[in-house]
């Protein structure tokens, strides 16, 4: 399972930075993505069998940004790209 890890050592990443890292990881073929800022972490995982929302699920938080919300948004973007 290809893994991508992004660690912001300084200031809290913006939602734009988080989404950019996710898109880059997906483009590179990652199935498991970790976004880390200090003790805060978001993980996204591509399931072999899609959930009702899509193949990506997420958990954790960085600031106001939740992994589940980012995974849902990624699933919608991927679905729209295929329609």
SERO-4910 file (N, C-alpha, C, O; in steps of 0.05 Angstrom, whole numbers):
BEGIN
 pado doro    nc1    nc2    nc3   cac1   cac2   cac3    cc1    cc2    cc3    oc1    oc2    oc3
  Unk    A     17    -23      0      0      0      0     18     25      0     31     30     20
  Unk    A     18     40    -22     34     64    -23     24     85     -2      1     90      0
  Unk    A     43     96     13     37    115     34     49    142     28     72    144     17
  Unk    A     35    163     34     46    191     32     43    204     59     22    202     72
  Unk    A     64    218     67     64    232     93     73    260     88     94    266     75
  Unk    A     58    279     99     64    307     98     65    318    126     45    314    141
  Unk    A     86    331    134     90    341    161     96    371    160    117    379    150
  Unk    A     79    387    171     83    416    173     96    421    199     84    417    220
  Unk    A    121    430    199    137    434    223    132    461    236    137    465    260
  Unk    A    121    481    221    119    507    232     89    514    236     76    503    254
  Unk    A     79    533    221     52    542    225     31    522    216     36    505    199
  Unk    A      7    525    227    -15    507    220    -22    509    190    -24    532    180
  Unk    A    -24    486    177    -30    487    148    -59    496    143    -77    490    157
  Unk    A    -62    512    121    -88    520    113   -103    497     99    -90    477     92
  Unk    A   -129    500     96   -144    480     82   -134    477     53   -134    455     42
  Unk    A   -125    499     41   -114    498     14    -89    481     14    -85    465     -5
  Unk    A    -71    484     34    -47    468     35    -53    438     39    -40    421     28
  Unk    A    -73    433     56    -81    405     61    -91    392     35    -84    370     28
  Unk    A   -109    406     21   -121    396     -4    -99    392    -25   -100    372    -40
  Unk    A    -80    410    -26    -58    408    -46    -42    383    -41    -35    368    -59
  Unk    A    -36    378    -15    -20    354     -8    -36    328    -14    -24    309    -24
  Unk    A    -62    329     -9    -79    305    -15    -79    300    -45    -75    277    -54
  Unk    A    -83    320    -61    -84    317    -90    -58    307   -101    -57    289   -119
  Unk    A    -36    317    -90     -9    308    -98     -5    278    -92      5    263   -108
  Unk    A    -13    270    -68    -11    242    -59    -27    224    -77    -18    202    -84
  Unk    A    -52    232    -83    -69    216   -100    -57    213   -128    -58    191   -139
  Unk    A    -47    235   -138    -34    235   -165    -11    215   -165     -5    203   -186
  Unk    A      3    213   -143     27    195   -141     19    167   -135     36    149   -133
  Unk    A     -7    161   -131    -17    134   -127    -18    125    -99    -20    101    -94
  Unk    A    -18    143    -80    -19    135    -51    -47    124    -44    -67    134    -54
  Unk    A    -47    104    -27    -72     92    -17    -76    100     12    -98     96     23
  Unk    A    -56    111     25    -57    119     53    -42    145     56    -18    147     48
  Unk    A    -55    165     66    -44    192     68    -45    202     97    -65    200    110
  Unk    A    -22    211    107    -20    223    134    -13    252    131      7    259    119
  Unk    A    -29    269    143    -23    298    145    -18    304    174    -36    300    191
  Unk    A      5    315    180     13    318    208     21    347    214     35    360    198
  Unk    A     11    357    236     19    384    246     21    382    276      1    382    290
  Unk    A     46    380    286     50    376    315     37    350    324     42    329    313
  Unk    A     20    353    344      6    329    355    -20    324    340    -34    304    345
  Unk    A    -27    341    321    -52    338    306    -47    323    280    -26    326    268
  Unk    A    -66    306    273    -61    289    249    -88    283    235   -109    280    248
  Unk    A    -87    282    209   -109    272    192    -98    249    176    -76    250    165
  Unk    A   -114    228    176   -107    205    158   -129    200    139   -153    202    146
  Unk    A   -122    194    114   -141    186     93   -132    160     83   -108    155     78
  Unk    A   -151    142     79   -145    115     69   -164    108     46   -188    112     48
  Unk    A   -153     96     25   -169     87      3   -176     58      8   -159     41     10
  Unk    A   -202     53     10   -211     25     16   -213      9    -10   -218     20    -32
  Unk    A   -208    -17     -7   -210    -35    -30   -239    -36    -40   -244    -37    -64
  Unk    A   -258    -34    -21   -287    -34    -28   -298     -7    -20   -295      1      3
  Unk    A   -310      7    -38   -321     34    -33   -342     33    -11   -359     15    -10
  Unk    A   -341     54      5   -363     59     24   -385     73      8   -381     78    -16
  Unk    A   -407     79     19   -429     92      4   -421    119     -5   -433    130    -24
  Unk    A   -401    132      7   -393    159     -1   -371    158    -22   -367    178    -36
  Unk    A   -356    136    -24   -334    134    -43   -312    118    -31   -314    108     -9
  Unk    A   -290    115    -46   -268     97    -36   -251    109    -14   -238     94      1
  Unk    A   -251    135    -10   -234    148     10   -249    153     36   -272    163     36
  Unk    A   -237    146     58   -247    152     85   -225    167    100   -202    163     95
  Unk    A   -233    184    119   -214    199    134   -222    203    163   -245    201    170
  Unk    A   -202    209    179   -207    215    207   -185    233    218   -165    237    205
  Unk    A   -190    245    241   -172    263    253   -178    292    246   -195    298    230
  Unk    A   -163    310    259   -167    339    256   -141    354    256   -122    347    270
  Unk    A   -140    375    240   -120    395    242   -135    422    241   -146    429    221
  Unk    A   -135    435    264   -151    460    266   -180    453    262   -191    436    275
  Unk    A   -193    468    244   -222    463    239   -226    443    216   -249    439    208
  Unk    A   -205    432    205   -206    414    182   -207    385    191   -188    375    204
  Unk    A   -229    371    184   -232    343    192   -225    324    169   -230    330    146
  Unk    A   -214    301    176   -206    281    156   -230    270    141   -229    266    117
  Unk    A   -253    267    155   -277    256    142   -287    276    121   -295    268     99
  Unk    A   -287    302    128   -296    323    109   -277    324     85   -287    326     62
  Unk    A   -251    322     89   -232    323     67   -235    298     49   -233    300     24
  Unk    A   -240    275     61   -244    250     46   -270    252     29   -270    245      6
  Unk    A   -291    263     41   -317    266     27   -313    285      3   -324    280    -19
  Unk    A   -299    306      7   -294    326    -14   -277    313    -37   -283    317    -60
  Unk    A   -257    297    -29   -240    283    -49   -258    264    -65   -255    263    -90
  Unk    A   -275    249    -52   -293    230    -66   -311    244    -85   -315    234   -108
  Unk    A   -321    267    -78   -339    283    -96   -323    292   -120   -333    291   -143
  Unk    A   -299    302   -115   -282    312   -138   -276    290   -157   -277    293   -181
  Unk    A   -269    266   -146   -262    243   -163   -286    234   -179   -284    226   -202
  Unk    A   -310    234   -166   -334    226   -179   -341    245   -202   -348    237   -224
  Unk    A   -339    271   -196   -345    291   -217   -325    289   -240   -333    295   -263
  Unk    A   -301    282   -235   -281    279   -256   -288    256   -275   -280    256   -298
  Unk    A   -301    236   -264   -308    212   -280   -335    215   -294   -341    200   -312
  Unk    A   -351    234   -286   -378    238   -298   -377    254   -324   -397    259   -336
***
